[in-house]
Amino acid sequence: METQNNKLAKDKINTPHLTVLPDEKVSFGQSALLGLQHVMAMDVYVVPFLIAMLIGLQSGQATALIQSTFIAAGIATIVQTYFCMKLPIAQGPSYVPLGAIVGIYVASGGGELGWSSVLGASLIGAILVIILGFTGVFNKIVKTFIPPVVGGTIIFVVGLSLMPVGLSDNIYKGAGATINQNIYLALISAIVLIICVMLGSFFRKKGRVFRITSVIIALIAGSVAAKFMGVLDLSAVSQAKWFSMPQIPFADFSFTFNISAIITMVIIYIVLMAETTGTWFAVSNVIDKPLTDKQINRGVIGEGIGCFIASLLGSTPVTGYSTNAGVISITGIASRRVFVAAGAWFVLFGFSGKLAALISAIPSAVIGGVFVIVCGIIAISGLQVMKNERIDEKEMYVIAVPMILTLALTLLPDDFLYSLPTTVQYLFGSPVATAAIVAIVLNKLLPSIK
Protein backbone atom coordinates (compact mmCIF):
# COMPACT_ATOMS: atom_id res chain seq x y z
CA MET A 1 0.00 0.00 0.00
CA GLU A 2 1.37 3.42 -0.98
CA THR A 3 2.23 5.91 1.71
CA GLN A 4 0.87 9.45 1.43
CA ASN A 5 4.38 10.81 0.66
CA ASN A 6 4.97 8.26 -2.13
CA LYS A 7 1.59 9.06 -3.63
CA LEU A 8 2.34 12.81 -3.57
CA ALA A 9 5.74 12.17 -5.17
CA LYS A 10 4.16 10.18 -8.01
CA ASP A 11 1.47 12.83 -8.49
CA LYS A 12 4.15 15.52 -8.72
CA ILE A 13 5.91 13.58 -11.49
CA ASN A 14 2.62 13.46 -13.39
CA THR A 15 2.08 17.20 -12.89
CA PRO A 16 5.56 18.74 -13.40
CA HIS A 17 4.12 22.26 -13.81
CA LEU A 18 2.89 22.21 -10.20
CA THR A 19 5.31 22.92 -7.36
CA VAL A 20 2.75 22.25 -4.62
CA LEU A 21 -0.04 19.68 -5.10
CA PRO A 22 -3.64 20.10 -3.79
CA ASP A 23 -3.18 17.88 -0.73
CA GLU A 24 0.36 18.97 0.14
CA LYS A 25 0.86 20.79 3.41
CA VAL A 26 1.97 24.41 3.31
CA SER A 27 3.10 26.34 6.39
CA PHE A 28 0.71 28.82 8.01
CA GLY A 29 2.80 31.82 6.93
CA GLN A 30 3.11 30.67 3.33
CA SER A 31 -0.59 29.82 3.17
CA ALA A 32 -1.49 33.29 4.42
CA LEU A 33 0.76 35.04 1.88
CA LEU A 34 -0.26 32.86 -1.07
CA GLY A 35 -3.93 33.03 -0.09
CA LEU A 36 -3.71 36.83 -0.07
CA GLN A 37 -2.30 36.61 -3.60
CA HIS A 38 -5.47 34.88 -4.81
CA VAL A 39 -7.66 37.41 -3.00
CA MET A 40 -5.83 40.32 -4.64
CA ALA A 41 -6.22 38.75 -8.09
CA MET A 42 -10.02 38.54 -7.67
CA ASP A 43 -12.14 41.67 -8.13
CA VAL A 44 -14.72 40.46 -5.59
CA TYR A 45 -15.76 43.99 -4.63
CA VAL A 46 -16.84 44.87 -8.20
CA VAL A 47 -20.14 42.93 -8.25
CA PRO A 48 -21.58 44.43 -5.02
CA PHE A 49 -20.29 47.85 -6.15
CA LEU A 50 -22.17 47.50 -9.47
CA ILE A 51 -25.34 46.32 -7.74
CA ALA A 52 -25.21 49.24 -5.31
CA MET A 53 -24.79 51.63 -8.25
CA LEU A 54 -27.52 50.02 -10.39
CA ILE A 55 -30.23 49.97 -7.70
CA GLY A 56 -29.16 53.23 -6.04
CA LEU A 57 -28.09 52.08 -2.56
CA GLN A 58 -26.92 54.68 -0.06
CA SER A 59 -23.23 54.79 0.92
CA GLY A 60 -23.77 52.89 4.18
CA GLN A 61 -25.91 50.25 2.46
CA ALA A 62 -23.31 49.80 -0.30
CA THR A 63 -20.52 49.32 2.28
CA ALA A 64 -22.63 46.75 4.14
CA LEU A 65 -23.28 44.84 0.89
CA ILE A 66 -19.56 44.78 0.02
CA GLN A 67 -18.71 43.52 3.53
CA SER A 68 -21.35 40.78 3.35
CA THR A 69 -20.09 39.75 -0.08
CA PHE A 70 -16.53 39.35 1.21
CA ILE A 71 -17.70 37.21 4.15
CA ALA A 72 -19.96 35.09 1.91
CA ALA A 73 -17.09 34.55 -0.56
CA GLY A 74 -14.78 33.52 2.28
CA ILE A 75 -17.14 31.03 3.90
CA ALA A 76 -18.18 29.59 0.52
CA THR A 77 -14.50 29.16 -0.48
CA ILE A 78 -13.73 27.25 2.73
CA VAL A 79 -16.88 25.11 2.39
CA GLN A 80 -16.13 24.18 -1.24
CA THR A 81 -12.35 23.68 -0.85
CA TYR A 82 -12.19 21.94 2.52
CA PHE A 83 -15.53 20.19 2.96
CA CYS A 84 -17.31 19.66 -0.36
CA MET A 85 -15.47 19.47 -3.68
CA LYS A 86 -12.05 19.38 -1.98
CA LEU A 87 -10.32 21.06 -4.91
CA PRO A 88 -8.44 24.40 -4.95
CA ILE A 89 -11.41 26.57 -5.93
CA ALA A 90 -12.14 30.11 -4.76
CA GLN A 91 -15.73 31.33 -4.62
CA GLY A 92 -16.84 34.86 -5.35
CA PRO A 93 -19.94 36.85 -6.37
CA SER A 94 -21.14 36.04 -9.87
CA TYR A 95 -21.81 38.60 -12.60
CA VAL A 96 -24.46 36.32 -14.14
CA PRO A 97 -27.39 37.33 -11.87
CA LEU A 98 -26.83 41.12 -12.17
CA GLY A 99 -29.66 41.71 -14.65
CA ALA A 100 -32.05 39.44 -12.75
CA ILE A 101 -31.24 41.10 -9.42
CA VAL A 102 -31.98 44.56 -10.79
CA GLY A 103 -35.15 43.28 -12.53
CA ILE A 104 -36.50 41.56 -9.39
CA TYR A 105 -35.60 44.56 -7.23
CA VAL A 106 -37.44 47.02 -9.49
CA ALA A 107 -40.42 44.70 -10.17
CA SER A 108 -40.89 44.20 -6.42
CA GLY A 109 -41.13 47.94 -5.76
CA GLY A 110 -37.52 48.65 -4.79
CA GLY A 111 -36.33 49.55 -1.30
CA GLU A 112 -36.40 46.96 1.48
CA LEU A 113 -39.20 44.99 -0.18
CA GLY A 114 -37.28 44.80 -3.47
CA TRP A 115 -34.10 43.56 -1.79
CA SER A 116 -35.99 41.06 0.38
CA SER A 117 -37.53 39.61 -2.81
CA VAL A 118 -34.04 39.24 -4.33
CA LEU A 119 -32.76 37.45 -1.21
CA GLY A 120 -35.85 35.23 -0.89
CA ALA A 121 -35.58 34.09 -4.52
CA SER A 122 -31.82 33.48 -4.10
CA LEU A 123 -32.46 31.40 -0.97
CA ILE A 124 -34.99 29.08 -2.68
CA GLY A 125 -32.78 28.76 -5.79
CA ALA A 126 -29.81 27.76 -3.61
CA ILE A 127 -31.85 25.03 -1.92
CA LEU A 128 -32.79 23.60 -5.33
CA VAL A 129 -29.10 23.55 -6.35
CA ILE A 130 -28.26 21.61 -3.16
CA ILE A 131 -30.99 19.09 -4.02
CA LEU A 132 -29.50 18.66 -7.53
CA GLY A 133 -26.19 17.76 -5.90
CA PHE A 134 -27.63 15.33 -3.35
CA THR A 135 -29.69 13.47 -5.97
CA GLY A 136 -26.78 13.28 -8.42
CA VAL A 137 -28.91 14.69 -11.25
CA PHE A 138 -26.36 17.32 -12.23
CA ASN A 139 -23.54 14.78 -12.43
CA LYS A 140 -25.60 12.64 -14.81
CA ILE A 141 -26.13 15.71 -16.98
CA VAL A 142 -22.35 16.36 -17.07
CA LYS A 143 -21.48 12.74 -17.95
CA THR A 144 -24.10 12.58 -20.70
CA PHE A 145 -23.56 15.95 -22.32
CA ILE A 146 -19.97 17.10 -21.63
CA PRO A 147 -17.28 14.88 -23.29
CA PRO A 148 -13.65 16.22 -23.54
CA VAL A 149 -14.23 18.19 -26.75
CA VAL A 150 -17.19 20.02 -25.17
CA GLY A 151 -15.43 20.41 -21.81
CA GLY A 152 -12.32 21.79 -23.50
CA THR A 153 -14.43 24.20 -25.54
CA ILE A 154 -16.17 25.45 -22.38
CA ILE A 155 -12.79 26.06 -20.67
CA PHE A 156 -11.50 27.85 -23.78
CA VAL A 157 -14.50 30.19 -24.00
CA VAL A 158 -14.22 30.97 -20.26
CA GLY A 159 -10.80 32.50 -20.93
CA LEU A 160 -11.90 34.02 -24.23
CA SER A 161 -14.97 35.72 -22.74
CA LEU A 162 -12.98 37.35 -19.95
CA MET A 163 -10.26 38.85 -22.18
CA PRO A 164 -12.38 41.68 -23.66
CA VAL A 165 -13.68 42.49 -20.15
CA GLY A 166 -10.14 42.74 -18.79
CA LEU A 167 -8.94 44.82 -21.75
CA SER A 168 -11.95 47.12 -22.08
CA ASP A 169 -13.38 47.57 -18.57
CA ASN A 170 -10.18 47.22 -16.55
CA ILE A 171 -7.66 48.87 -18.88
CA TYR A 172 -9.15 51.03 -21.66
CA LYS A 173 -12.04 52.34 -19.54
CA GLY A 174 -10.42 52.01 -16.11
CA ALA A 175 -11.55 54.84 -13.82
CA GLY A 176 -9.19 57.30 -12.13
CA ALA A 177 -6.57 57.52 -14.88
CA THR A 178 -6.14 58.38 -18.56
CA ILE A 179 -6.11 55.58 -21.15
CA ASN A 180 -2.34 56.12 -21.62
CA GLN A 181 -1.71 55.73 -17.90
CA ASN A 182 -3.93 52.65 -17.74
CA ILE A 183 -2.10 50.97 -20.62
CA TYR A 184 1.28 51.70 -19.01
CA LEU A 185 0.08 50.34 -15.65
CA ALA A 186 -1.32 47.18 -17.28
CA LEU A 187 1.94 46.64 -19.19
CA ILE A 188 4.01 47.10 -16.03
CA SER A 189 2.00 44.57 -14.00
CA ALA A 190 1.88 42.09 -16.92
CA ILE A 191 5.63 42.37 -17.64
CA VAL A 192 6.55 41.99 -13.96
CA LEU A 193 4.31 38.92 -13.76
CA ILE A 194 5.98 37.29 -16.78
CA ILE A 195 9.50 38.15 -15.52
CA CYS A 196 8.73 36.58 -12.12
CA VAL A 197 7.38 33.40 -13.74
CA MET A 198 10.40 33.17 -16.04
CA LEU A 199 12.80 33.65 -13.11
CA GLY A 200 11.03 30.80 -11.36
CA SER A 201 11.34 28.59 -14.45
CA PHE A 202 15.03 29.35 -15.13
CA PHE A 203 16.34 29.13 -11.57
CA ARG A 204 14.04 26.33 -10.35
CA LYS A 205 14.54 26.06 -6.56
CA LYS A 206 16.22 29.43 -6.07
CA GLY A 207 13.69 31.22 -8.24
CA ARG A 208 10.68 29.37 -6.83
CA VAL A 209 9.76 32.30 -4.58
CA PHE A 210 9.41 34.58 -7.64
CA ARG A 211 7.03 32.20 -9.37
CA ILE A 212 4.78 31.44 -6.40
CA THR A 213 4.45 35.13 -5.46
CA SER A 214 4.41 36.42 -9.05
CA VAL A 215 0.84 37.75 -8.91
CA ILE A 216 1.26 39.65 -5.66
CA ILE A 217 4.63 41.08 -6.81
CA ALA A 218 3.04 42.21 -10.10
CA LEU A 219 0.14 43.89 -8.29
CA ILE A 220 2.50 45.65 -5.85
CA ALA A 221 4.76 46.81 -8.71
CA GLY A 222 1.75 48.14 -10.62
CA SER A 223 0.41 49.92 -7.52
CA VAL A 224 3.81 51.53 -6.86
CA ALA A 225 3.90 52.73 -10.47
CA ALA A 226 0.36 54.08 -10.05
CA LYS A 227 1.52 55.99 -6.94
CA PHE A 228 4.32 57.65 -8.95
CA MET A 229 1.79 58.53 -11.68
CA GLY A 230 -0.50 60.07 -9.06
CA VAL A 231 -3.43 57.75 -9.77
CA LEU A 232 -3.33 55.61 -6.60
CA ASP A 233 -6.05 56.98 -4.32
CA LEU A 234 -5.74 55.73 -0.73
CA SER A 235 -8.11 58.30 0.82
CA ALA A 236 -10.88 55.71 1.26
CA VAL A 237 -8.43 53.47 3.15
CA SER A 238 -7.54 56.17 5.69
CA GLN A 239 -11.22 57.02 6.25
CA ALA A 240 -12.41 53.41 6.63
CA LYS A 241 -12.82 51.77 10.06
CA TRP A 242 -10.63 48.86 11.12
CA PHE A 243 -13.61 46.89 12.40
CA SER A 244 -17.29 47.07 11.54
CA MET A 245 -20.14 44.59 11.85
CA PRO A 246 -21.72 43.11 8.69
CA GLN A 247 -25.46 42.89 8.06
CA ILE A 248 -27.57 40.71 10.38
CA PRO A 249 -30.57 38.69 9.02
CA PHE A 250 -34.03 39.88 10.10
CA ALA A 251 -32.44 42.90 11.83
CA ASP A 252 -30.96 44.67 8.80
CA PHE A 253 -32.92 42.79 6.11
CA SER A 254 -35.63 40.14 5.67
CA PHE A 255 -36.83 37.61 3.07
CA THR A 256 -39.86 37.79 0.80
CA PHE A 257 -40.89 34.84 -1.36
CA ASN A 258 -42.35 35.94 -4.70
CA ILE A 259 -43.14 33.13 -7.17
CA SER A 260 -42.16 35.06 -10.31
CA ALA A 261 -38.92 36.22 -8.68
CA ILE A 262 -38.16 32.63 -7.63
CA ILE A 263 -38.75 31.29 -11.16
CA THR A 264 -36.49 34.00 -12.56
CA MET A 265 -33.72 33.17 -10.08
CA VAL A 266 -34.01 29.41 -10.73
CA ILE A 267 -33.35 30.11 -14.43
CA ILE A 268 -30.33 32.18 -13.38
CA TYR A 269 -29.01 29.35 -11.20
CA ILE A 270 -29.24 26.93 -14.14
CA VAL A 271 -27.18 29.35 -16.24
CA LEU A 272 -24.81 29.82 -13.29
CA MET A 273 -24.22 26.07 -12.95
CA ALA A 274 -23.47 25.81 -16.67
CA GLU A 275 -20.84 28.51 -16.23
CA THR A 276 -19.27 27.14 -13.05
CA THR A 277 -18.85 23.74 -14.73
CA GLY A 278 -16.31 25.41 -17.02
CA THR A 279 -14.39 26.62 -13.96
CA TRP A 280 -14.33 23.11 -12.48
CA PHE A 281 -12.99 21.67 -15.72
CA ALA A 282 -10.37 24.45 -15.90
CA VAL A 283 -9.12 23.74 -12.35
CA SER A 284 -9.24 19.98 -12.97
CA ASN A 285 -7.10 20.39 -16.09
CA VAL A 286 -4.57 22.70 -14.44
CA ILE A 287 -3.95 20.27 -11.56
CA ASP A 288 -4.16 17.29 -13.97
CA LYS A 289 -6.75 15.54 -11.83
CA PRO A 290 -9.93 14.36 -13.62
CA LEU A 291 -13.19 15.18 -11.89
CA THR A 292 -14.88 12.20 -10.24
CA ASP A 293 -18.63 11.68 -10.00
CA LYS A 294 -18.44 12.23 -6.26
CA GLN A 295 -16.55 15.50 -6.65
CA ILE A 296 -19.05 16.89 -9.15
CA ASN A 297 -21.99 16.04 -6.89
CA ARG A 298 -20.23 17.48 -3.87
CA GLY A 299 -19.25 20.52 -5.92
CA VAL A 300 -22.90 21.19 -6.77
CA ILE A 301 -23.80 20.82 -3.09
CA GLY A 302 -20.96 23.19 -2.17
CA GLU A 303 -22.11 25.70 -4.77
CA GLY A 304 -25.63 25.55 -3.37
CA ILE A 305 -24.47 25.89 0.24
CA GLY A 306 -22.30 28.87 -0.73
CA CYS A 307 -25.25 30.61 -2.41
CA PHE A 308 -27.47 29.75 0.57
CA ILE A 309 -24.96 31.31 2.98
CA ALA A 310 -24.64 34.37 0.73
CA SER A 311 -28.44 34.85 0.84
CA LEU A 312 -28.47 34.52 4.66
CA LEU A 313 -25.77 37.22 4.82
CA GLY A 314 -27.80 39.55 2.60
CA SER A 315 -25.50 39.10 -0.41
CA THR A 316 -25.87 37.70 -3.92
CA PRO A 317 -25.08 34.23 -5.43
CA VAL A 318 -21.44 33.10 -5.41
CA THR A 319 -19.67 30.82 -7.86
CA GLY A 320 -16.23 29.35 -8.59
CA TYR A 321 -13.81 31.90 -10.08
CA SER A 322 -11.91 30.69 -13.15
CA THR A 323 -9.29 33.40 -12.57
CA ASN A 324 -7.75 31.26 -9.84
CA ALA A 325 -7.15 28.36 -12.23
CA GLY A 326 -4.89 30.70 -14.19
CA VAL A 327 -3.15 31.82 -11.01
CA ILE A 328 -2.50 28.16 -10.07
CA SER A 329 -1.02 27.55 -13.52
CA ILE A 330 1.23 30.61 -13.27
CA THR A 331 2.44 30.05 -9.69
CA GLY A 332 2.40 26.23 -9.61
CA ILE A 333 0.74 26.33 -6.16
CA ALA A 334 -2.43 24.22 -5.96
CA SER A 335 -2.57 23.58 -2.19
CA ARG A 336 -6.07 23.56 -0.73
CA ARG A 337 -4.62 25.11 2.42
CA VAL A 338 -3.80 28.22 0.41
CA PHE A 339 -7.42 28.50 -0.67
CA VAL A 340 -8.68 27.98 2.88
CA ALA A 341 -6.35 30.87 3.82
CA ALA A 342 -7.85 32.92 0.96
CA GLY A 343 -11.29 32.22 2.41
CA ALA A 344 -10.10 33.37 5.84
CA TRP A 345 -8.73 36.58 4.30
CA PHE A 346 -12.11 37.26 2.69
CA VAL A 347 -13.87 36.87 6.03
CA LEU A 348 -11.31 39.16 7.68
CA PHE A 349 -11.82 41.78 4.95
CA GLY A 350 -15.57 41.47 5.51
CA PHE A 351 -15.17 42.53 9.14
CA SER A 352 -12.59 45.23 8.36
CA GLY A 353 -13.64 48.16 6.23
CA LYS A 354 -10.01 49.35 6.06
CA LEU A 355 -8.65 46.10 4.60
CA ALA A 356 -11.52 45.84 2.13
CA ALA A 357 -10.87 49.45 1.07
CA LEU A 358 -7.16 48.62 0.57
CA ILE A 359 -7.99 45.85 -1.90
CA SER A 360 -10.52 48.11 -3.63
CA ALA A 361 -7.86 50.83 -3.99
CA ILE A 362 -5.69 48.77 -6.38
CA PRO A 363 -6.16 50.51 -9.77
CA SER A 364 -8.30 48.48 -12.17
CA ALA A 365 -5.64 48.70 -14.89
CA VAL A 366 -3.07 47.07 -12.58
CA ILE A 367 -5.46 44.17 -11.96
CA GLY A 368 -6.28 44.15 -15.68
CA GLY A 369 -2.64 43.59 -16.67
CA VAL A 370 -2.53 40.42 -14.56
CA PHE A 371 -6.10 39.46 -15.43
CA VAL A 372 -5.61 39.28 -19.21
CA ILE A 373 -2.53 37.05 -18.82
CA VAL A 374 -4.56 34.77 -16.56
CA CYS A 375 -7.38 34.68 -19.15
CA GLY A 376 -4.92 33.57 -21.83
CA ILE A 377 -3.64 30.78 -19.57
CA ILE A 378 -7.22 29.57 -18.97
CA ALA A 379 -7.96 29.53 -22.74
CA ILE A 380 -4.80 27.50 -23.40
CA SER A 381 -5.89 25.03 -20.70
CA GLY A 382 -9.01 24.40 -22.75
CA LEU A 383 -6.93 23.63 -25.83
CA GLN A 384 -4.85 21.18 -23.79
CA VAL A 385 -7.99 19.26 -22.81
CA MET A 386 -8.78 18.77 -26.51
CA LYS A 387 -5.23 18.04 -27.74
CA ASN A 388 -5.67 14.24 -27.66
CA GLU A 389 -9.13 14.32 -29.24
CA ARG A 390 -9.71 13.67 -32.93
CA ILE A 391 -10.97 16.90 -34.50
CA ASP A 392 -13.16 16.07 -37.49
CA GLU A 393 -15.62 18.34 -39.28
CA LYS A 394 -18.27 17.94 -36.57
CA GLU A 395 -15.82 18.84 -33.80
CA MET A 396 -14.66 21.91 -35.73
CA TYR A 397 -18.17 23.33 -35.57
CA VAL A 398 -18.64 22.29 -31.94
CA ILE A 399 -15.54 24.37 -31.12
CA ALA A 400 -15.87 27.23 -33.64
CA VAL A 401 -19.53 28.21 -33.20
CA PRO A 402 -19.36 28.63 -29.38
CA MET A 403 -16.10 30.57 -29.81
CA ILE A 404 -17.74 32.98 -32.29
CA LEU A 405 -20.87 33.21 -30.12
CA THR A 406 -18.79 34.06 -27.05
CA LEU A 407 -17.15 37.01 -28.80
CA ALA A 408 -20.46 38.08 -30.38
CA LEU A 409 -22.26 38.18 -27.01
CA THR A 410 -19.30 39.77 -25.20
CA LEU A 411 -19.29 42.60 -27.75
CA LEU A 412 -23.11 42.81 -28.03
CA PRO A 413 -24.30 46.42 -27.52
CA ASP A 414 -26.24 46.89 -24.27
CA ASP A 415 -29.06 48.73 -26.06
CA PHE A 416 -29.81 45.67 -28.20
CA LEU A 417 -29.45 43.26 -25.25
CA TYR A 418 -31.97 45.20 -23.14
CA SER A 419 -34.48 45.25 -26.03
CA LEU A 420 -34.75 41.44 -25.88
CA PRO A 421 -37.19 39.45 -23.70
CA THR A 422 -36.08 39.26 -20.06
CA THR A 423 -35.34 35.51 -20.09
CA VAL A 424 -33.19 35.92 -23.22
CA GLN A 425 -31.36 38.80 -21.52
CA TYR A 426 -30.42 36.54 -18.61
CA LEU A 427 -29.09 33.89 -20.99
CA PHE A 428 -27.24 36.22 -23.38
CA GLY A 429 -25.88 38.18 -20.40
CA SER A 430 -23.60 35.19 -19.74
CA PRO A 431 -21.62 34.43 -22.92
CA VAL A 432 -19.98 31.40 -21.27
CA ALA A 433 -23.28 29.80 -20.27
CA THR A 434 -24.78 30.40 -23.73
CA ALA A 435 -21.68 29.09 -25.51
CA ALA A 436 -21.65 26.02 -23.22
CA ILE A 437 -25.28 25.23 -24.04
CA VAL A 438 -24.65 25.66 -27.79
CA ALA A 439 -21.55 23.41 -27.62
CA ILE A 440 -23.58 20.70 -25.86
CA VAL A 441 -26.47 20.95 -28.34
CA LEU A 442 -24.21 20.91 -31.42
CA ASN A 443 -22.29 17.92 -30.10
CA LYS A 444 -25.55 15.99 -29.75
CA LEU A 445 -27.25 17.14 -32.96
CA LEU A 446 -24.45 17.16 -35.53
CA PRO A 447 -23.72 13.76 -37.11
CA SER A 448 -20.30 12.18 -36.50
CA ILE A 449 -18.21 11.57 -39.60
CA LYS A 450 -16.44 8.21 -39.40
Summary of the structure (lengths in Angstrom):
residues: 450
radius of gyration: 21.1
end to end distance: 43.5
largest distance: 67.0
contacts: 1692
relative contact order: 0.21
helix: 73%
strand: 2%
